[in-house]
Amino acid sequence: MVHTLIIEETHDLIAYLIEQEGLTSRQIALKLDVSLSTIRRAASNLFHFGDTKPPTSTRGRKSTLNLFQEEWICDLMDDKSTYLLSEVAQEFWDEWDMRITERIVSYTLKKHSFRRAAVRRDAAQRPEEIRLAWIGTMGGYNKKQVVFLDESAGNQKTGWRKYGWSRQGYSLVVGLFRPLIH
C-alpha cells in the first residue's frame, strides 16, 4: 500500500466538509479521491484535537535535569573530580532535594564532554615553610591533647581513588598539597 501525503488545503477542505456540509466519510473520500481510512483518521483527529492533523509530539522521555542542574553537576565535578557517581547523586539530592540515579549523572557528564580517567597524583612533599609552620603549631600541644584516627577502616571509600572524571582533553591531576588556613 502506497501512502501519499495530502496537502494543507485538503486538510482544510476535509474539516469544512465534515463540519459545515455534514457529508459522510465515504462521500468525502469519493469527492476528494482519497482513501476512506484517511478521512476517518482526519475526522477522529478533528473530534479529539480540534484539527484534522494530530498535534506534534516529542519523542522520548522528558529530560530529568534542566540546564542549571546539569551545569551544577559539571561545576561539582570540576571541584571534586574523584567523586563516585553515587556521591554526586547524594550531593545533588542534598542541594536540589531531588533524587537522580547514577546513570543520569554519568549521562550528564558524558553529554558535557567529561570522561572517566585515571588519577595522576601530585607529589606529596610540602614546601619547607609550611612544614615548619605545622611543626610550630603542633608544638603548642602536649601528648594528652592529640588524638589520631584512622577513618579508612570504617569507610573503605576514603582511600585514594584510582579513577575520576575530567573534561575531555585535560588530564586528571589531584594534588595532595592543601595550604594551611589560620
Helices and strands as residue ranges (DSSP letters): H 8-16, I 17-21, H 25-32, H 36-49, H 67-79, H 85-96, H 102-111, E 114-118, E 120-121, H 128-138, G 151-153, G 156-158, E 163-167, E 173-174
